[in-house]
């Protein structure tokens, strides 16, 4: 199920909503169905080595090692 951005004509608020098929969404703020679907740009995953390294450090700091290879996990747990 895709997420879409919508702008309510009645209360002038923008929301991100999960919408199934041809369902008509309503504004979560005021309940109006007078909402416009906005054009959203896709967010590409971070591909720079610095972004990936930073995310891995943050995950390891929180105890999440699933994104590391077995060899990397072993060396991290020793240190």
N, C-alpha and C positions, 0 to 999 in steps of 0.2 A: 504494500500500500504506500503510495507516494505522499510526501509532505508537500503542501503548496502554501504559498503566501497569499493572503486575502486582505483586502482593504474594505472596511465597512463604510457604506455611504451614509448611514444614519448617525453613528457615533464617531466617525472619522478615526478609527483605530485600525492598526494592522496586526494580523495574527498569522501564525503558522499553524495549519490544520492538517490532520491526517484524513484523507478523503478516499472512500471506496468507490470504484466504478463511476456510476452516474448519480451518486448521492448529491443532494443539494445541501451544502454546509450552511450552518448559521453562525453568526458572530458570537463568540464566547463571552463578550462583554455585555451586549445588549439583547442578544437573541434574534436580531434581524437577519433575514435571508437576502437583504439587498447588499450583497457583497460582490466585489470584483476580484477575479483571480489576477494576481500580479505575475509578471514575467520574472522568473528567478534564474540567476546564473548558477550553473553547477560549480561546486567547490572541489577543485582537484586535490587529491591527497598530497601532503607535503612530500616532496621528493629530494629536497636538499639534504645533504649528509648532516648538516648542523641541526636541522629540525628533527630528523630521525634520531640522532644521538641524544638530543635533549629529551625527547619523548621516552626513549629507552631508559635514560637516567632517572627520570621522574617515576616510571613504572617500577624500576628496581628499588628505588627509595621507598615505595609503597608496598614492596614485597611481591610484585607481579613479575614473574620471570618467564611467562609463556612466550614472549616474543624474542627470546634469546635461544641460541642453539644449545645443545646439551653440553658442548665444550665450554661455551661462554658461561652457562649456569654454574658449571663446576668451578671455574676460576673465580666467579663472583662470590660464591658461597665460601670459598677458602679465604678470600680477602676481606 
